[in-house]
């Protein structure tokens, strides 16, 4: 049986697996990002700052989004840089990458709604302000139009079948 390490943190926000190696796992929390190269047995900090509420991996790139933070590492977590965007704010409570097109990003920003980027986060457009500010999780299915799910604290699981324009209980 596999042994999973105990993480010593006050919160648990995000997990992401390296798409090239299932033994490489990234864990996001209020104080940055940890990395495990042995399927969760041991953990090493790769970023000691930022509230990593969301993590996404594309090849060797890790994207971290959270409370006033939006950064990326293009080398598996060794170095990090801030994403420069036209987003109105970086209080990103939900973040997802389309599995069918890794250049399509979605970001839910508290008080500003759901935003979409078709160029890997360089430019963004507002999709909808219909999601409640209590949304804390976002997932994309990679369909056309994109099917999205949003987890909320007060309305449960919501689903959109039109790329995030409208939402209904799932």
C-alpha positions as CSV (number, residue, x, y, z in Angstrom):
1,X,0.0,0.0,0.0
2,X,1.1,3.6,-0.7
3,X,2.0,5.8,2.1
4,X,0.8,9.4,1.9
5,X,2.5,12.1,3.9
6,X,0.7,14.3,6.4
7,X,0.7,17.9,5.3
8,X,1.3,20.4,8.0
9,X,-0.9,23.3,6.8
10,X,-4.0,25.1,8.1
11,X,-5.8,24.8,4.8
12,X,-6.1,22.6,1.7
13,X,-7.1,24.4,-1.5
14,X,-5.8,22.7,-4.7
15,X,-4.2,19.5,-6.1
16,X,-2.9,19.2,-9.6
17,X,-1.1,16.3,-11.3
18,X,1.7,16.6,-13.8
19,X,0.1,15.4,-17.1
20,X,3.4,13.7,-18.0
21,X,4.0,11.8,-14.7
22,X,1.2,10.8,-12.3
23,X,3.8,10.5,-9.5
24,X,4.3,14.3,-9.6
25,X,1.6,16.1,-7.6
26,X,1.3,19.8,-6.7
27,X,-0.5,21.0,-3.6
28,X,-1.8,24.6,-3.2
29,X,-2.5,26.3,0.1
30,X,-2.5,29.7,1.8
31,X,1.3,29.9,1.8
32,X,2.2,28.7,-1.7
33,X,2.8,25.5,-3.5
34,X,4.3,22.1,-2.5
35,X,5.5,19.4,-4.9
36,X,5.7,15.7,-4.5
37,X,7.7,13.6,-6.9
38,X,6.7,10.3,-5.3
39,X,2.9,10.3,-5.5
40,X,2.4,12.2,-2.2
41,X,4.9,10.4,0.0
42,X,7.1,13.5,0.5
43,X,6.6,17.2,-0.2
44,X,9.0,20.0,-1.0
45,X,8.0,23.7,-1.2
46,X,8.4,25.1,-4.8
47,X,6.8,28.5,-3.9
48,X,6.6,29.9,-0.4
49,X,4.2,32.8,-1.1
50,X,0.7,33.4,-2.4
51,X,-2.7,31.9,-1.7
52,X,-2.8,29.0,-4.2
53,X,-6.6,28.4,-4.3
54,X,-6.3,26.9,-7.8
55,X,-3.6,25.0,-9.6
56,X,-3.6,23.9,-13.2
57,X,-0.9,22.0,-15.1
58,X,-0.2,22.0,-18.8
59,X,2.9,20.0,-19.8
60,X,5.7,21.5,-17.7
61,X,3.7,24.6,-16.8
62,X,2.0,25.2,-13.5
63,X,-0.5,28.0,-13.1
64,X,-1.5,29.3,-9.7
65,X,-4.5,31.5,-9.1
66,X,-6.0,32.7,-5.9
67,X,-6.4,35.7,-3.6
68,X,-4.6,38.5,-5.4
69,X,-2.2,36.1,-7.0
70,X,-1.9,34.9,-10.6
71,X,1.5,33.3,-11.4
72,X,3.0,30.6,-13.5
73,X,6.0,28.4,-13.6
74,X,7.2,27.1,-17.0
75,X,9.8,24.8,-15.5
76,X,8.0,22.5,-13.1
77,X,8.0,25.0,-10.2
78,X,11.7,26.0,-10.1
79,X,11.0,29.6,-11.1
80,X,7.8,31.7,-11.1
81,X,6.6,34.8,-12.8
82,X,3.4,36.9,-12.5
83,X,0.9,36.7,-15.3
84,X,0.4,40.2,-16.7
85,X,-3.3,40.5,-17.8
86,X,-6.1,42.8,-18.5
87,X,-8.2,41.2,-15.8
88,X,-10.0,43.7,-13.6
89,X,-8.7,42.1,-10.4
90,X,-6.7,39.0,-9.3
91,X,-9.1,37.8,-6.5
92,X,-9.5,34.6,-8.5
93,X,-11.7,32.1,-6.6
94,X,-12.1,29.7,-9.6
95,X,-9.7,28.8,-12.4
96,X,-9.9,26.2,-15.1
97,X,-8.1,25.2,-18.3
98,X,-10.0,23.5,-21.1
99,X,-8.8,19.9,-21.5
100,X,-9.4,20.0,-25.2
101,X,-7.6,23.3,-25.8
102,X,-5.0,24.2,-23.2
103,X,-5.0,27.8,-24.4
104,X,-8.5,28.4,-23.2
105,X,-8.6,29.6,-19.6
106,X,-11.5,30.5,-17.4
107,X,-11.3,32.6,-14.3
108,X,-14.0,33.5,-11.8
109,X,-13.2,36.8,-10.1
110,X,-15.1,37.8,-7.0
111,X,-17.4,40.9,-7.8
112,X,-16.3,40.8,-11.5
113,X,-17.8,37.5,-12.8
114,X,-16.5,34.8,-15.1
115,X,-13.8,35.7,-17.6
116,X,-12.4,33.7,-20.6
117,X,-9.0,33.8,-22.4
118,X,-8.4,32.1,-25.7
119,X,-4.7,32.9,-25.8
120,X,-3.4,31.2,-22.6
121,X,-4.2,34.1,-20.3
122,X,-2.7,37.0,-22.2
123,X,-6.1,38.7,-22.9
124,X,-9.4,38.2,-21.2
125,X,-13.1,38.9,-22.0
126,X,-16.1,39.0,-19.6
127,X,-18.4,36.0,-20.1
128,X,-21.0,36.4,-17.4
129,X,-21.7,38.0,-14.0
130,X,-24.3,35.3,-13.3
131,X,-22.1,33.2,-10.9
132,X,-22.5,34.0,-7.2
133,X,-19.5,35.4,-5.3
134,X,-19.6,32.2,-3.2
135,X,-18.2,30.2,-6.1
136,X,-14.9,28.5,-5.0
137,X,-14.3,25.9,-7.6
138,X,-14.4,25.8,-11.4
139,X,-14.0,22.9,-13.9
140,X,-14.1,22.7,-17.7
141,X,-15.0,19.6,-19.7
142,X,-13.5,20.6,-23.0
143,X,-16.7,20.4,-25.1
144,X,-17.9,22.8,-27.8
145,X,-19.5,25.0,-26.5
146,X,-17.6,24.5,-23.3
147,X,-19.4,22.8,-20.4
148,X,-18.4,24.3,-17.1
149,X,-19.1,23.3,-13.5
150,X,-18.9,25.7,-10.5
151,X,-18.9,24.7,-6.9
152,X,-20.5,27.3,-4.6
153,X,-20.8,27.6,-0.8
154,X,-24.5,28.4,-0.9
155,X,-26.1,27.1,-4.1
156,X,-24.3,23.8,-4.5
157,X,-23.0,22.6,-7.8
158,X,-23.9,24.7,-10.9
159,X,-23.5,23.8,-14.5
160,X,-23.2,25.8,-17.7
161,X,-23.6,24.2,-21.2
162,X,-22.9,27.5,-23.1
163,X,-19.4,28.4,-22.1
164,X,-20.4,30.1,-18.8
165,X,-23.0,32.5,-20.1
166,X,-25.8,30.9,-18.1
167,X,-25.9,28.6,-15.1
168,X,-28.3,26.1,-13.6
169,X,-28.2,23.7,-10.6
170,X,-26.4,20.5,-11.6
